[in-house]
């Protein structure tokens, strides 16, 4: 291979990366939510392990089983005085037969961008609802309990209004599935993670539900993007449901519920 060909190949590769980055930024900005009206969130069930028991669970699903997501947003939005009685309306979409692209393990920035583009294309060809019916989409991969695949990473596209959740089929896991779905949905609205990626413990102060509590421990609630209740230093627990979770001020700013504090004048 000549030096000219090699240089051309490198330039083409760099151009491709630039185009991917620009496409990702454009897609994110074009979907920012300002809460002038309720956001219509659709939950799409997927039989991710192909098991008959998983299918039986999906067949009995009703929209009422996701009502605590709506109640969570009603409660938290009222705390921030959002002028909407019901900021999020949840609907249960028809089952999707195809399996979504899985989130890569420990993805690089380029891996994450590539996955997001693949996911967006997959949604175009596999959506069971139209854009007139829904604003945001969370695809929920159901697995039988104790299946390790069910613990794979879930992901929400930053302001992309598309989320992917790996959850378990079963009544005992409904609250936890809804919590994870809400976490990923908030990612799609622009919220960032507020926990240590290595330890999974929430980061103080933004990842704590009550960061000014005295004494600080034990915390009794979780911040939705912090993900866990910090009972004591080094000990954090997953909350069982959204009843034990709040939206912190930093998250509220990110999703346009709260204005960021003004910069102090010099």
N, C-alpha and C positions, 0 to 999 in steps of 0.2 A: 504494500500500500504506500503510495506517495505521500509526502508531507502535505501537499495541497489537499488530497482526499481526506487525510486525517483531520486537517484543520477545518475542512468543510463539515465533516461529521460532528466535530466538537461544537461548531457554531450552530448546527441544526439541533443538536441535543440541548444546548443552552436556550435556544429559541423555544423549543418545546416546553422546557421547564418554565420559562417566562410566560408563555401562553396559558399553561396550567394555573400558574399563580394569579394571573390577571382574570381568568375565568372564575376562579374560586372567590376572589375579592368582589368581582361584579355580582356574582350570584348571591353572596352574603349581603351586600349593601341593598340589593333590589328587594330583599325580603324582610327588611327591618320593620318591626311592629310598633305602632304608636298608640294602640288601645283606644282608638276612636269608636270601635265597635268590638263585640265579642270575637275572640279567635275560635274558629271551629277546628277542633282537634279530633282526628279520626284514628282509632286503634285498629290495626290490621292484624288479625291472628294468622300465624303461620305454623303448620305442623312440621317443625324442624327436624324431628327424629323419625318421622314416618310411622310411629307406633299407633296401634289401634286405640289404646287408652288415651293417648294424647289427642287423637281425633275426637274421641268421645267427650273429652273436656272442652274442646273447641266448639263442638256441636251444641253444648248446653250453655255457652256463654251468652249473656244478655248485657245490654248497655248499663243496667243498674249495678252490675258488678264493678263498674269503673266510676261510680258516682262520687266516691271519696276524692277523686281528682278534682272534680268540679267544686266540691265542698271546701277543699283545701285552698283553691284559688279564690273562692268567694270570701273565705275568712281572712286570708292574708292580704288580699286587695283592699278590703275594708280597713285594715290597719294602716294602710298607706293612703287611704282616702281616694282611691281610684274611683272616678265617676261612672262605674259600671257595676250593677248588682251581680251580674254573672259574666266575668271577664273571659271565661273559657267554657265552651260548650263541647262536651265529649259525645262522640257517636261511635258505634261499633260498625266497622266496615265489613263487607263480605270477605270471607277467607281468601287469602292469596295462596295459590297452589305452588308457585315457584319459590325457591329458597333465595333470599337476598344475599348479595356478596358479603362474606364474613369480614369482620374487622381484623386486619393483620395483627399478629402478636408483636408488641413493642415496635409500633410503626415509626418510621422516620417522618419528617415533614412531607417529603415527596410521596411516601407510601400513603399517608393520610389524605393528601390531595388527590392522588390517583384513585383511592378507594371512594372518596366522596364523589368524584366524577362518574365512576362506575355505578355507584348507588343511584345517582340522579338519573342516569340512563336506564337502569333497571326499573326504577319507579315509573318512568314514562311508558314502558312496555308491559308493566304488571299491575298498575294501579286499578283497583276495582271501583273507584269513585272518580268523579270529574272535578276539575278545578272550581267549578261553580258550586260544588257541594262541600268543599273542605279547604281549609287554609294551611293546616299543619298535619303531618302524618307521622305516626309512630308504628313501626312494624315490630310485632312482638313474636319472636321465635319461641315457641313452646317446646319444652323437653320434659320427659318424665323425671320426677324427683330423683336425686342421687346420681344424675347423669352429669359427669364432669363438664360436658360441652355447655350445659346450661349456665355454668359459671364463667363462660367466656365474656370478654369485655363487651359492654354495650357502648353505643356512641351516638351522639347527636351532632349533626352538621351545624357548625356555628352560624347562626342566623340563616340556615338553609331550610328550616321548617321540615326537616326529615330526620327521624331518629330510628335507631335499631336497638331493640332490647332483647337480651337472652334471658328468658325466665322459665319458671317451672309450671307444669300443669297440675293444678290441685288447689282446693279451697284454702288449705293452710298457707299457700304462697301468694294468694291474691293481693293482700296488703303490701307485701314486699314488691311484687311485680308492679303495682301501681306507683309505689314510691320511686322505683327505678325509672319507670316510664316518665314520671314527672320530672325527675332529674335530667333525663335526656331531652325531654321537651324544652326545658329551660335552656339547655345548651343551644337548641335551635333558635331561641329568641335572643341569644347573645350572652348568656350567663357563662361564667368560667368556673372550673373546678376550684375548690377552696380546701383541698386536703393534700397531704404529703403523698406523692405518687409512690414512694417506696414503702412507707409504713401504713398508708391509707388513713392516718389519723388527721382530723381536721386541723387547719392552720388558724392560730389565734392572730388577730381578732375576728377576721371576716368569716371564718369557717365555724365559729361558735354561735349557738343560738342566743346565749346570754354572755357576751364577752366582758361585761362590766360587773358581773355577779361577784359578791364578796361573801364568803370565800368563793374563788373561781370554780372549785370542784366540791361536789360532783355537779356536772351539768346534767340537766334532766330532759333536755330536748336537743334535737339536731337542727343545724342549718341545712337547708335542702342541698346546697352545693358543697357543703362540708361533708355531708353523707353519714356521719356517725355522731353518737353521743359520747363526749369525752367524760367518762366517769371519774377518772383520775389520770395523772401523768402516766403514759404508757398503756392505758387501758381504755379502749373505745369500743362501743357496741353499735351494731346496726339497729336502728329503730324498727319495730315490727310493722308500722304503718304510718301514714301521713298525719295521723292524729298527734304524733310526737315530733312534728317537724314544722319549722317556720322558714319564711323568706327573710334573710338578713338584709341590712341596709346596703351593703356592697352589691349583692345580687339585685336588689330593687333598682339600684342605679343602672346596672347593666341592661336590664330589660325595660327601661324607660318608665318605671313606676315612681322614681324619685330622682330629683335633680341632684347632680353632684355638687358638693360644697364649692363655693367660689374660691379661687386662688387668693391667698392673702396679698395685699398690695405691698410693694417694697417701699 
